[in-house]
Amino acid sequence: MSKNALPGTIRGKILLSTAIVTVTIATITVSVCFLVFQSFLRKNQLRSAEYNLQVASNNISAHMENILSFEQWCCTSADIGRYLEAFKDQEGMPPISSKNAPLRITASTTYERLKEEYYNTHASDHITRVVISPVNRKNYMQISDTVSSNTSAAADQLYQSDQIRRLLEAPTLQWDGLMEDPFSPGSAPILPIVRPIPSLYGSQVIGWSYLAVSGRVFLDYLETLPLEADASLYLHIGGHAYHFTDGQLVETPFPYQILSDISGQVFNPESGAYKIRTEDGQKRYLLTCSLWDSWSLSLVLSEQAYDQQSGLYLWIIAGTLCAILLLGLILYRSLDRMINRPIDRLLDKLAAIAEGDFAPAPSIEWKDEFGSIGRGINRMAEDVSTLLEKRVADEKQKKDLEYQILQSQINPHFLYNTLNSIKWMATIQNAAGIAEMTTALARLMKNVSKGTSAMIPLKDELELTMDYFLIQQYRYGGNISMDQQIASEDLYTCLVHRFTLQPIIENAMFHGIEPKGCVGQILIKVWAEEAADSGKCLKISVTDNGVGMSPEQIRQVLDGKEPSTNDLFRHVGISNVDRRIRYDFGDGYGITIESLLGEYTTMQIALPYRTAP
């Protein structure tokens, strides 16, 4: 666009800019809304379908767990093992006699035990037949859901099936898909589970078990899934695919070509989502959900439902576009009426202020938005004048603060020098306790007055802590002792916050040992350990044998509500130390407290392992 095409007035430029901005915002908003809504609809459709499949999968898996638990019992039961051992060479049930009574009792007891376990299985409603047979297929036991389906030659009839023999001879449990019930031709398909039963006393096979699982274990839950007319649901068992249609499972090839993987849009990592191409060339979306072992459910999502919701969102987007354009038109007309106001007079006042004229101009304070700008300009002029005056006052205050800071530095040095004088006087007068206590306090004051660094070596912090403890030890008449256990010499160079240990030692003496009224012991331990995700970590623990702390007291101490003292370091509390550590290094570090009322309190500090240069 050339300069001649642009309006020559501010009014025209503002109006043109407003029109361009409105159209741009409308275009961007509609485009973004369309893309976001499309993505949201597809993601919502995927996750809704995933939830439905997951519910069905969990229910089916729960039943299969119970069924396989029953199957495992059949193969490992000592009762069944004894029965098969007893009848492995019997061609038929022995006649009733005292000699054969143990065999008949064994058969009766085992059968009752099998029925008991069968009916105790939560998924027994889905097990249509159970057959336990010796290797000679004689004297087998059978449980069936209907009496009419019982047969006297069930074991032989099963063994004649190639699929049953294939499953029986497999080294591990195999899934060979659904099959027609050999005892009820034309009925609903079943899922056979066939496994050999080894001897109780070795690996020799003495029999085998057969479980017929009804297809209702799948259909009962697949029928509850909300499916649109153009959606397709498949059940995959081993290398077989079954299409769920009209309330039945029909084995069919899986006729889809995967184009891309979009599994990142689903919640469950065991689920998968894909863009696929159907046999007729349509692009659809496929959701798969792990079901059991190598089983899975696949759902080709409905495009009709998606298009219906997409149409609704398109109407919403169209309404949004119309609203934006309408608002842009209203804004255009409003600006057209309002911008021909006294902008020049405002510019003149700004020029006067730039030249140093800060006197207010009441003539630019109209009763509209420009009047607000005019009043703002007048206030700005007054504020500039006030700011110049405040700047002078601030410079004077700054000088006063610098003088106070100098005083705060002089006072600790003066006190330190005075304490040194007291120490020498006490030494001359052979007052060793006063001299030792004064020396400790002098070193303590010297550490307070020197340096401003937030982190100091652990050795310096321990020395400061020992000086503080020595002063307090005289207060308690030597009834408190403090020991240190440092794991290695290199730990002395580790950096810790200044005044980290003193508040904890103070808490141990004043609020732990003193209320207990007995000889007090404080133990400081320092060691390093490897952290899982943050490298090497420095650990410091302080343990006292005081009155202990309740969980509520621990919470108050870490929240900064511990009782205050009149000590020199009263502004450096335990919660202050904890917050300083967490502010500097994150929530993975800080103070933790473990205590047992009447026994002990241990405060442990965790810091990153950093050494002084």
HUKA-V847212 format. One record per helix or strand of 3 or more residues. SS is the DSSP state (~ for helix, > for strand). FROM is the first residue (numbers start at 1). LEN is the number of residues. Records with the same first field share a line. If there is no record, write none. Layout:
BEGIN
SS = FROM-LEN ; FROM-LEN
END
This chain:
BEGIN
~ = 3-3 ; 10-67 ; 78-10 ; 101-20 ; 124-3 ; 147-3 ; 154-6 ; 162-8 ; 216-7 ; 263-3 ; 303-36 ; 343-12 ; 362-3 ; 369-60 ; 432-18 ; 458-18 ; 489-5 ; 502-15 ; 551-8 ; 574-12
> = 127-8 ; 141-4 ; 190-9 ; 205-10 ; 232-6 ; 240-6 ; 248-4 ; 257-5 ; 272-6 ; 283-8 ; 296-5 ; 455-3 ; 480-7 ; 494-4 ; 520-12 ; 535-10 ; 590-7 ; 600-9
END
